[in-house]
Amino acid sequence: MNKDVIQGKWTQLKGQIQARWGDLTDDVFDVSEGNSRYLAGKLQERYGWDRERAEREVEDFSRSLH
């Protein structure tokens, strides 16, 4: 699933993303609006992951939606 699809289905995906990464706040979801780079940055910040892991997590989540 590419970034455009994530942005287009953001409202539907928000619940799934919150279930997977429960430490992220509603504010993060409201601001990111499907922006995968922003989401990866917030995962990095919240969980203390390096950039590669945060991006990999977002990519893995995106692939799981197929």
mmCIF file of the N, C-alpha and C atoms, coordinates in Angstrom:
data_MODEL
# 
_entry.id   MODEL 
# 
loop_
_atom_site.group_PDB 
_atom_site.id 
_atom_site.type_symbol 
_atom_site.label_atom_id 
_atom_site.label_alt_id 
_atom_site.label_comp_id 
_atom_site.label_asym_id 
_atom_site.label_entity_id 
_atom_site.label_seq_id 
_atom_site.pdbx_PDB_ins_code 
_atom_site.Cartn_x 
_atom_site.Cartn_y 
_atom_site.Cartn_z 
_atom_site.occupancy 
_atom_site.B_iso_or_equiv 
_atom_site.pdbx_formal_charge 
_atom_site.auth_seq_id 
_atom_site.auth_comp_id 
_atom_site.auth_asym_id 
_atom_site.auth_atom_id 
_atom_site.pdbx_PDB_model_num 
ATOM 1   N N  . MET A 1 1  ? 0.864   -1.177 0.000  1.00 0.00 ? 1  MET A N  1 
ATOM 2   C CA . MET A 1 1  ? 0.000   0.000  0.000  1.00 0.00 ? 1  MET A CA 1 
ATOM 3   C C  . MET A 1 1  ? 0.897   1.222  0.000  1.00 0.00 ? 1  MET A C  1 
ATOM 4   N N  . ASN A 1 2  ? 0.684   2.112  -0.927 1.00 0.00 ? 2  ASN A N  1 
ATOM 5   C CA . ASN A 1 2  ? 1.549   3.277  -0.993 1.00 0.00 ? 2  ASN A CA 1 
ATOM 6   C C  . ASN A 1 2  ? 1.030   4.412  -0.112 1.00 0.00 ? 2  ASN A C  1 
ATOM 7   N N  . LYS A 1 3  ? 1.817   5.468  -0.032 1.00 0.00 ? 3  LYS A N  1 
ATOM 8   C CA . LYS A 1 3  ? 1.472   6.590  0.852  1.00 0.00 ? 3  LYS A CA 1 
ATOM 9   C C  . LYS A 1 3  ? 0.136   7.220  0.499  1.00 0.00 ? 3  LYS A C  1 
ATOM 10  N N  . ASP A 1 4  ? -0.193  7.305  -0.782 1.00 0.00 ? 4  ASP A N  1 
ATOM 11  C CA . ASP A 1 4  ? -1.460  7.914  -1.182 1.00 0.00 ? 4  ASP A CA 1 
ATOM 12  C C  . ASP A 1 4  ? -2.646  7.121  -0.659 1.00 0.00 ? 4  ASP A C  1 
ATOM 13  N N  . VAL A 1 5  ? -2.532  5.800  -0.678 1.00 0.00 ? 5  VAL A N  1 
ATOM 14  C CA . VAL A 1 5  ? -3.615  4.966  -0.185 1.00 0.00 ? 5  VAL A CA 1 
ATOM 15  C C  . VAL A 1 5  ? -3.757  5.124  1.321  1.00 0.00 ? 5  VAL A C  1 
ATOM 16  N N  . ILE A 1 6  ? -2.641  5.188  2.029  1.00 0.00 ? 6  ILE A N  1 
ATOM 17  C CA . ILE A 1 6  ? -2.695  5.392  3.482  1.00 0.00 ? 6  ILE A CA 1 
ATOM 18  C C  . ILE A 1 6  ? -3.378  6.711  3.779  1.00 0.00 ? 6  ILE A C  1 
ATOM 19  N N  . GLN A 1 7  ? -3.015  7.756  3.071  1.00 0.00 ? 7  GLN A N  1 
ATOM 20  C CA . GLN A 1 7  ? -3.644  9.053  3.303  1.00 0.00 ? 7  GLN A CA 1 
ATOM 21  C C  . GLN A 1 7  ? -5.120  9.005  2.959  1.00 0.00 ? 7  GLN A C  1 
ATOM 22  N N  . GLY A 1 8  ? -5.485  8.331  1.883  1.00 0.00 ? 8  GLY A N  1 
ATOM 23  C CA . GLY A 1 8  ? -6.877  8.262  1.460  1.00 0.00 ? 8  GLY A CA 1 
ATOM 24  C C  . GLY A 1 8  ? -7.751  7.480  2.417  1.00 0.00 ? 8  GLY A C  1 
ATOM 25  N N  . LYS A 1 9  ? -7.187  6.498  3.094  1.00 0.00 ? 9  LYS A N  1 
ATOM 26  C CA . LYS A 1 9  ? -7.941  5.659  4.021  1.00 0.00 ? 9  LYS A CA 1 
ATOM 27  C C  . LYS A 1 9  ? -7.598  5.966  5.475  1.00 0.00 ? 9  LYS A C  1 
ATOM 28  N N  . TRP A 1 10 ? -7.063  7.114  5.728  1.00 0.00 ? 10 TRP A N  1 
ATOM 29  C CA . TRP A 1 10 ? -6.556  7.448  7.043  1.00 0.00 ? 10 TRP A CA 1 
ATOM 30  C C  . TRP A 1 10 ? -7.596  7.272  8.138  1.00 0.00 ? 10 TRP A C  1 
ATOM 31  N N  . THR A 1 11 ? -8.806  7.720  7.910  1.00 0.00 ? 11 THR A N  1 
ATOM 32  C CA . THR A 1 11 ? -9.843  7.623  8.937  1.00 0.00 ? 11 THR A CA 1 
ATOM 33  C C  . THR A 1 11 ? -10.098 6.167  9.311  1.00 0.00 ? 11 THR A C  1 
ATOM 34  N N  . GLN A 1 12 ? -10.156 5.294  8.327  1.00 0.00 ? 12 GLN A N  1 
ATOM 35  C CA . GLN A 1 12 ? -10.401 3.887  8.596  1.00 0.00 ? 12 GLN A CA 1 
ATOM 36  C C  . GLN A 1 12 ? -9.205  3.207  9.271  1.00 0.00 ? 12 GLN A C  1 
ATOM 37  N N  . LEU A 1 13 ? -8.012  3.628  8.910  1.00 0.00 ? 13 LEU A N  1 
ATOM 38  C CA . LEU A 1 13 ? -6.806  2.984  9.425  1.00 0.00 ? 13 LEU A CA 1 
ATOM 39  C C  . LEU A 1 13 ? -6.412  3.470  10.815 1.00 0.00 ? 13 LEU A C  1 
ATOM 40  N N  . LYS A 1 14 ? -6.888  4.612  11.199 1.00 0.00 ? 14 LYS A N  1 
ATOM 41  C CA . LYS A 1 14 ? -6.477  5.215  12.462 1.00 0.00 ? 14 LYS A CA 1 
ATOM 42  C C  . LYS A 1 14 ? -6.683  4.263  13.642 1.00 0.00 ? 14 LYS A C  1 
ATOM 43  N N  . GLY A 1 15 ? -7.807  3.578  13.681 1.00 0.00 ? 15 GLY A N  1 
ATOM 44  C CA . GLY A 1 15 ? -8.070  2.645  14.775 1.00 0.00 ? 15 GLY A CA 1 
ATOM 45  C C  . GLY A 1 15 ? -7.077  1.500  14.810 1.00 0.00 ? 15 GLY A C  1 
ATOM 46  N N  . GLN A 1 16 ? -6.737  0.969  13.644 1.00 0.00 ? 16 GLN A N  1 
ATOM 47  C CA . GLN A 1 16 ? -5.766  -0.122 13.570 1.00 0.00 ? 16 GLN A CA 1 
ATOM 48  C C  . GLN A 1 16 ? -4.387  0.341  14.009 1.00 0.00 ? 16 GLN A C  1 
ATOM 49  N N  . ILE A 1 17 ? -4.040  1.552  13.632 1.00 0.00 ? 17 ILE A N  1 
ATOM 50  C CA . ILE A 1 17 ? -2.734  2.096  13.999 1.00 0.00 ? 17 ILE A CA 1 
ATOM 51  C C  . ILE A 1 17 ? -2.680  2.344  15.508 1.00 0.00 ? 17 ILE A C  1 
ATOM 52  N N  . GLN A 1 18 ? -3.757  2.855  16.071 1.00 0.00 ? 18 GLN A N  1 
ATOM 53  C CA . GLN A 1 18 ? -3.794  3.079  17.517 1.00 0.00 ? 18 GLN A CA 1 
ATOM 54  C C  . GLN A 1 18 ? -3.690  1.767  18.269 1.00 0.00 ? 18 GLN A C  1 
ATOM 55  N N  . ALA A 1 19 ? -4.303  0.709  17.747 1.00 0.00 ? 19 ALA A N  1 
ATOM 56  C CA . ALA A 1 19 ? -4.215  -0.592 18.397 1.00 0.00 ? 19 ALA A CA 1 
ATOM 57  C C  . ALA A 1 19 ? -2.783  -1.131 18.368 1.00 0.00 ? 19 ALA A C  1 
ATOM 58  N N  . ARG A 1 20 ? -2.081  -0.866 17.293 1.00 0.00 ? 20 ARG A N  1 
ATOM 59  C CA . ARG A 1 20 ? -0.709  -1.373 17.152 1.00 0.00 ? 20 ARG A CA 1 
ATOM 60  C C  . ARG A 1 20 ? 0.285   -0.560 17.975 1.00 0.00 ? 20 ARG A C  1 
ATOM 61  N N  . TRP A 1 21 ? 0.139   0.753  17.952 1.00 0.00 ? 21 TRP A N  1 
ATOM 62  C CA . TRP A 1 21 ? 1.067   1.637  18.674 1.00 0.00 ? 21 TRP A CA 1 
ATOM 63  C C  . TRP A 1 21 ? 0.277   2.495  19.650 1.00 0.00 ? 21 TRP A C  1 
ATOM 64  N N  . GLY A 1 22 ? -0.141  1.887  20.743 1.00 0.00 ? 22 GLY A N  1 
ATOM 65  C CA . GLY A 1 22 ? -1.029  2.526  21.705 1.00 0.00 ? 22 GLY A CA 1 
ATOM 66  C C  . GLY A 1 22 ? -0.442  3.718  22.433 1.00 0.00 ? 22 GLY A C  1 
ATOM 67  N N  . ASP A 1 23 ? 0.868   3.883  22.402 1.00 0.00 ? 23 ASP A N  1 
ATOM 68  C CA . ASP A 1 23 ? 1.473   5.016  23.105 1.00 0.00 ? 23 ASP A CA 1 
ATOM 69  C C  . ASP A 1 23 ? 1.363   6.320  22.330 1.00 0.00 ? 23 ASP A C  1 
ATOM 70  N N  . LEU A 1 24 ? 0.904   6.253  21.096 1.00 0.00 ? 24 LEU A N  1 
ATOM 71  C CA . LEU A 1 24 ? 0.737   7.482  20.314 1.00 0.00 ? 24 LEU A CA 1 
ATOM 72  C C  . LEU A 1 24 ? -0.587  8.133  20.699 1.00 0.00 ? 24 LEU A C  1 
ATOM 73  N N  . THR A 1 25 ? -0.588  9.436  20.771 1.00 0.00 ? 25 THR A N  1 
ATOM 74  C CA . THR A 1 25 ? -1.773  10.176 21.189 1.00 0.00 ? 25 THR A CA 1 
ATOM 75  C C  . THR A 1 25 ? -2.671  10.519 20.004 1.00 0.00 ? 25 THR A C  1 
ATOM 76  N N  . ASP A 1 26 ? -3.903  10.901 20.313 1.00 0.00 ? 26 ASP A N  1 
ATOM 77  C CA . ASP A 1 26 ? -4.829  11.335 19.270 1.00 0.00 ? 26 ASP A CA 1 
ATOM 78  C C  . ASP A 1 26 ? -4.271  12.534 18.508 1.00 0.00 ? 26 ASP A C  1 
ATOM 79  N N  . ASP A 1 27 ? -3.539  13.392 19.202 1.00 0.00 ? 27 ASP A N  1 
ATOM 80  C CA . ASP A 1 27 ? -2.950  14.560 18.548 1.00 0.00 ? 27 ASP A CA 1 
ATOM 81  C C  . ASP A 1 27 ? -1.996  14.145 17.424 1.00 0.00 ? 27 ASP A C  1 
ATOM 82  N N  . VAL A 1 28 ? -1.222  13.100 17.665 1.00 0.00 ? 28 VAL A N  1 
ATOM 83  C CA . VAL A 1 28 ? -0.298  12.607 16.638 1.00 0.00 ? 28 VAL A CA 1 
ATOM 84  C C  . VAL A 1 28 ? -1.086  12.178 15.407 1.00 0.00 ? 28 VAL A C  1 
ATOM 85  N N  . PHE A 1 29 ? -2.181  11.478 15.623 1.00 0.00 ? 29 PHE A N  1 
ATOM 86  C CA . PHE A 1 29 ? -2.983  11.001 14.497 1.00 0.00 ? 29 PHE A CA 1 
ATOM 87  C C  . PHE A 1 29 ? -3.651  12.152 13.766 1.00 0.00 ? 29 PHE A C  1 
ATOM 88  N N  . ASP A 1 30 ? -4.108  13.137 14.515 1.00 0.00 ? 30 ASP A N  1 
ATOM 89  C CA . ASP A 1 30 ? -4.761  14.281 13.884 1.00 0.00 ? 30 ASP A CA 1 
ATOM 90  C C  . ASP A 1 30 ? -3.785  15.084 13.027 1.00 0.00 ? 30 ASP A C  1 
ATOM 91  N N  . VAL A 1 31 ? -2.575  15.248 13.507 1.00 0.00 ? 31 VAL A N  1 
ATOM 92  C CA . VAL A 1 31 ? -1.580  16.031 12.776 1.00 0.00 ? 31 VAL A CA 1 
ATOM 93  C C  . VAL A 1 31 ? -1.014  15.244 11.599 1.00 0.00 ? 31 VAL A C  1 
ATOM 94  N N  . SER A 1 32 ? -0.768  13.967 11.777 1.00 0.00 ? 32 SER A N  1 
ATOM 95  C CA . SER A 1 32 ? -0.108  13.201 10.718 1.00 0.00 ? 32 SER A CA 1 
ATOM 96  C C  . SER A 1 32 ? -0.999  12.983 9.505  1.00 0.00 ? 32 SER A C  1 
ATOM 97  N N  . GLU A 1 33 ? -2.276  12.785 9.701  1.00 0.00 ? 33 GLU A N  1 
ATOM 98  C CA . GLU A 1 33 ? -3.234  12.600 8.605  1.00 0.00 ? 33 GLU A CA 1 
ATOM 99  C C  . GLU A 1 33 ? -2.702  11.686 7.509  1.00 0.00 ? 33 GLU A C  1 
ATOM 100 N N  . GLY A 1 34 ? -2.084  10.593 7.897  1.00 0.00 ? 34 GLY A N  1 
ATOM 101 C CA . GLY A 1 34 ? -1.615  9.618  6.924  1.00 0.00 ? 34 GLY A CA 1 
ATOM 102 C C  . GLY A 1 34 ? -0.213  9.823  6.416  1.00 0.00 ? 34 GLY A C  1 
ATOM 103 N N  . ASN A 1 35 ? 0.484   10.832 6.892  1.00 0.00 ? 35 ASN A N  1 
ATOM 104 C CA . ASN A 1 35 ? 1.853   11.083 6.452  1.00 0.00 ? 35 ASN A CA 1 
ATOM 105 C C  . ASN A 1 35 ? 2.760   10.044 7.107  1.00 0.00 ? 35 ASN A C  1 
ATOM 106 N N  . SER A 1 36 ? 3.243   9.095  6.322  1.00 0.00 ? 36 SER A N  1 
ATOM 107 C CA . SER A 1 36 ? 4.019   7.993  6.880  1.00 0.00 ? 36 SER A CA 1 
ATOM 108 C C  . SER A 1 36 ? 5.347   8.450  7.472  1.00 0.00 ? 36 SER A C  1 
ATOM 109 N N  . ARG A 1 37 ? 5.960   9.475  6.915  1.00 0.00 ? 37 ARG A N  1 
ATOM 110 C CA . ARG A 1 37 ? 7.231   9.978  7.479  1.00 0.00 ? 37 ARG A CA 1 
ATOM 111 C C  . ARG A 1 37 ? 7.010   10.612 8.848  1.00 0.00 ? 37 ARG A C  1 
ATOM 112 N N  . TYR A 1 38 ? 5.923   11.375 8.969  1.00 0.00 ? 38 TYR A N  1 
ATOM 113 C CA . TYR A 1 38 ? 5.601   11.992 10.250 1.00 0.00 ? 38 TYR A CA 1 
ATOM 114 C C  . TYR A 1 38 ? 5.318   10.903 11.284 1.00 0.00 ? 38 TYR A C  1 
ATOM 115 N N  . LEU A 1 39 ? 4.539   9.904  10.884 1.00 0.00 ? 39 LEU A N  1 
ATOM 116 C CA . LEU A 1 39 ? 4.212   8.808  11.780 1.00 0.00 ? 39 LEU A CA 1 
ATOM 117 C C  . LEU A 1 39 ? 5.480   8.081  12.221 1.00 0.00 ? 39 LEU A C  1 
ATOM 118 N N  . ALA A 1 40 ? 6.383   7.812  11.295 1.00 0.00 ? 40 ALA A N  1 
ATOM 119 C CA . ALA A 1 40 ? 7.647   7.155  11.633 1.00 0.00 ? 40 ALA A CA 1 
ATOM 120 C C  . ALA A 1 40 ? 8.457   8.014  12.603 1.00 0.00 ? 40 ALA A C  1 
ATOM 121 N N  . GLY A 1 41 ? 8.452   9.310  12.400 1.00 0.00 ? 41 GLY A N  1 
ATOM 122 C CA . GLY A 1 41 ? 9.168   10.202 13.302 1.00 0.00 ? 41 GLY A CA 1 
ATOM 123 C C  . GLY A 1 41 ? 8.598   10.171 14.706 1.00 0.00 ? 41 GLY A C  1 
ATOM 124 N N  . LYS A 1 42 ? 7.286   10.114 14.804 1.00 0.00 ? 42 LYS A N  1 
ATOM 125 C CA . LYS A 1 42 ? 6.646   10.051 16.118 1.00 0.00 ? 42 LYS A CA 1 
ATOM 126 C C  . LYS A 1 42 ? 6.888   8.705  16.793 1.00 0.00 ? 42 LYS A C  1 
ATOM 127 N N  . LEU A 1 43 ? 6.930   7.634  16.007 1.00 0.00 ? 43 LEU A N  1 
ATOM 128 C CA . LEU A 1 43 ? 7.263   6.324  16.579 1.00 0.00 ? 43 LEU A CA 1 
ATOM 129 C C  . LEU A 1 43 ? 8.690   6.342  17.111 1.00 0.00 ? 43 LEU A C  1 
ATOM 130 N N  . GLN A 1 44 ? 9.571   6.952  16.354 1.00 0.00 ? 44 GLN A N  1 
ATOM 131 C CA . GLN A 1 44 ? 10.971  7.060  16.769 1.00 0.00 ? 44 GLN A CA 1 
ATOM 132 C C  . GLN A 1 44 ? 11.068  7.830  18.084 1.00 0.00 ? 44 GLN A C  1 
ATOM 133 N N  . GLU A 1 45 ? 10.360  8.920  18.150 1.00 0.00 ? 45 GLU A N  1 
ATOM 134 C CA . GLU A 1 45 ? 10.384  9.770  19.341 1.00 0.00 ? 45 GLU A CA 1 
ATOM 135 C C  . GLU A 1 45 ? 9.755   9.061  20.546 1.00 0.00 ? 45 GLU A C  1 
ATOM 136 N N  . ARG A 1 46 ? 8.600   8.467  20.359 1.00 0.00 ? 46 ARG A N  1 
ATOM 137 C CA . ARG A 1 46 ? 7.855   7.874  21.467 1.00 0.00 ? 46 ARG A CA 1 
ATOM 138 C C  . ARG A 1 46 ? 8.480   6.593  21.992 1.00 0.00 ? 46 ARG A C  1 
ATOM 139 N N  . TYR A 1 47 ? 8.969   5.751  21.076 1.00 0.00 ? 47 TYR A N  1 
ATOM 140 C CA . TYR A 1 47 ? 9.486   4.447  21.475 1.00 0.00 ? 47 TYR A CA 1 
ATOM 141 C C  . TYR A 1 47 ? 11.013  4.394  21.562 1.00 0.00 ? 47 TYR A C  1 
ATOM 142 N N  . GLY A 1 48 ? 11.690  5.451  21.167 1.00 0.00 ? 48 GLY A N  1 
ATOM 143 C CA . GLY A 1 48 ? 13.142  5.487  21.251 1.00 0.00 ? 48 GLY A CA 1 
ATOM 144 C C  . GLY A 1 48 ? 13.832  4.643  20.195 1.00 0.00 ? 48 GLY A C  1 
ATOM 145 N N  . TRP A 1 49 ? 13.123  4.355  19.112 1.00 0.00 ? 49 TRP A N  1 
ATOM 146 C CA . TRP A 1 49 ? 13.695  3.562  18.031 1.00 0.00 ? 49 TRP A CA 1 
ATOM 147 C C  . TRP A 1 49 ? 14.562  4.430  17.133 1.00 0.00 ? 49 TRP A C  1 
ATOM 148 N N  . ASP A 1 50 ? 15.502  3.788  16.432 1.00 0.00 ? 50 ASP A N  1 
ATOM 149 C CA . ASP A 1 50 ? 16.240  4.540  15.423 1.00 0.00 ? 50 ASP A CA 1 
ATOM 150 C C  . ASP A 1 50 ? 15.341  4.733  14.207 1.00 0.00 ? 50 ASP A C  1 
ATOM 151 N N  . ARG A 1 51 ? 15.757  5.604  13.309 1.00 0.00 ? 51 ARG A N  1 
ATOM 152 C CA . ARG A 1 51 ? 14.938  5.959  12.154 1.00 0.00 ? 51 ARG A CA 1 
ATOM 153 C C  . ARG A 1 51 ? 14.606  4.755  11.290 1.00 0.00 ? 51 ARG A C  1 
ATOM 154 N N  . GLU A 1 52 ? 15.590  3.883  11.087 1.00 0.00 ? 52 GLU A N  1 
ATOM 155 C CA . GLU A 1 52 ? 15.370  2.720  10.242 1.00 0.00 ? 52 GLU A CA 1 
ATOM 156 C C  . GLU A 1 52 ? 14.289  1.811  10.810 1.00 0.00 ? 52 GLU A C  1 
ATOM 157 N N  . ARG A 1 53 ? 14.316  1.589  12.121 1.00 0.00 ? 53 ARG A N  1 
ATOM 158 C CA . ARG A 1 53 ? 13.300  0.721  12.720 1.00 0.00 ? 53 ARG A CA 1 
ATOM 159 C C  . ARG A 1 53 ? 11.916  1.350  12.620 1.00 0.00 ? 53 ARG A C  1 
ATOM 160 N N  . ALA A 1 54 ? 11.819  2.636  12.894 1.00 0.00 ? 54 ALA A N  1 
ATOM 161 C CA . ALA A 1 54 ? 10.521  3.310  12.830 1.00 0.00 ? 54 ALA A CA 1 
ATOM 162 C C  . ALA A 1 54 ? 9.954   3.242  11.414 1.00 0.00 ? 54 ALA A C  1 
ATOM 163 N N  . GLU A 1 55 ? 10.786  3.481  10.422 1.00 0.00 ? 55 GLU A N  1 
ATOM 164 C CA . GLU A 1 55 ? 10.320  3.402  9.032  1.00 0.00 ? 55 GLU A CA 1 
ATOM 165 C C  . GLU A 1 55 ? 9.937   1.976  8.660  1.00 0.00 ? 55 GLU A C  1 
ATOM 166 N N  . ARG A 1 56 ? 10.697  1.007  9.160  1.00 0.00 ? 56 ARG A N  1 
ATOM 167 C CA . ARG A 1 56 ? 10.395  -0.397 8.896  1.00 0.00 ? 56 ARG A CA 1 
ATOM 168 C C  . ARG A 1 56 ? 9.051   -0.792 9.528  1.00 0.00 ? 56 ARG A C  1 
ATOM 169 N N  . GLU A 1 57 ? 8.791   -0.296 10.725 1.00 0.00 ? 57 GLU A N  1 
ATOM 170 C CA . GLU A 1 57 ? 7.515   -0.570 11.389 1.00 0.00 ? 57 GLU A CA 1 
ATOM 171 C C  . GLU A 1 57 ? 6.348   -0.051 10.558 1.00 0.00 ? 57 GLU A C  1 
ATOM 172 N N  . VAL A 1 58 ? 6.477   1.164  10.046 1.00 0.00 ? 58 VAL A N  1 
ATOM 173 C CA . VAL A 1 58 ? 5.412   1.747  9.224  1.00 0.00 ? 58 VAL A CA 1 
ATOM 174 C C  . VAL A 1 58 ? 5.258   0.953  7.930  1.00 0.00 ? 58 VAL A C  1 
ATOM 175 N N  . GLU A 1 59 ? 6.358   0.578  7.324  1.00 0.00 ? 59 GLU A N  1 
ATOM 176 C CA . GLU A 1 59 ? 6.305   -0.226 6.093  1.00 0.00 ? 59 GLU A CA 1 
ATOM 177 C C  . GLU A 1 59 ? 5.675   -1.580 6.348  1.00 0.00 ? 59 GLU A C  1 
ATOM 178 N N  . ASP A 1 60 ? 6.043   -2.225 7.459  1.00 0.00 ? 60 ASP A N  1 
ATOM 179 C CA . ASP A 1 60 ? 5.465   -3.527 7.803  1.00 0.00 ? 60 ASP A CA 1 
ATOM 180 C C  . ASP A 1 60 ? 3.957   -3.408 8.019  1.00 0.00 ? 60 ASP A C  1 
ATOM 181 N N  . PHE A 1 61 ? 3.547   -2.347 8.693  1.00 0.00 ? 61 PHE A N  1 
ATOM 182 C CA . PHE A 1 61 ? 2.126   -2.126 8.898  1.00 0.00 ? 61 PHE A CA 1 
ATOM 183 C C  . PHE A 1 61 ? 1.416   -1.930 7.556  1.00 0.00 ? 61 PHE A C  1 
ATOM 184 N N  . SER A 1 62 ? 2.026   -1.150 6.701  1.00 0.00 ? 62 SER A N  1 
ATOM 185 C CA . SER A 1 62 ? 1.435   -0.896 5.394  1.00 0.00 ? 62 SER A CA 1 
ATOM 186 C C  . SER A 1 62 ? 1.268   -2.184 4.600  1.00 0.00 ? 62 SER A C  1 
ATOM 187 N N  . ARG A 1 63 ? 2.290   -3.046 4.641  1.00 0.00 ? 63 ARG A N  1 
ATOM 188 C CA . ARG A 1 63 ? 2.216   -4.331 3.929  1.00 0.00 ? 63 ARG A CA 1 
ATOM 189 C C  . ARG A 1 63 ? 1.157   -5.247 4.530  1.00 0.00 ? 63 ARG A C  1 
ATOM 190 N N  . SER A 1 64 ? 0.936   -5.161 5.813  1.00 0.00 ? 64 SER A N  1 
ATOM 191 C CA . SER A 1 64 ? -0.049  -6.022 6.468  1.00 0.00 ? 64 SER A CA 1 
ATOM 192 C C  . SER A 1 64 ? -1.480  -5.684 6.064  1.00 0.00 ? 64 SER A C  1 
ATOM 193 N N  . LEU A 1 65 ? -1.674  -4.551 5.433  1.00 0.00 ? 65 LEU A N  1 
ATOM 194 C CA . LEU A 1 65 ? -3.018  -4.121 5.049  1.00 0.00 ? 65 LEU A CA 1 
ATOM 195 C C  . LEU A 1 65 ? -3.493  -4.742 3.744  1.00 0.00 ? 65 LEU A C  1 
ATOM 196 N N  . HIS A 1 66 ? -2.617  -5.377 3.028  1.00 0.00 ? 66 HIS A N  1 
ATOM 197 C CA . HIS A 1 66 ? -2.990  -5.964 1.726  1.00 0.00 ? 66 HIS A CA 1 
ATOM 198 C C  . HIS A 1 66 ? -3.855  -7.160 1.892  1.00 0.00 ? 66 HIS A C  1 
# 
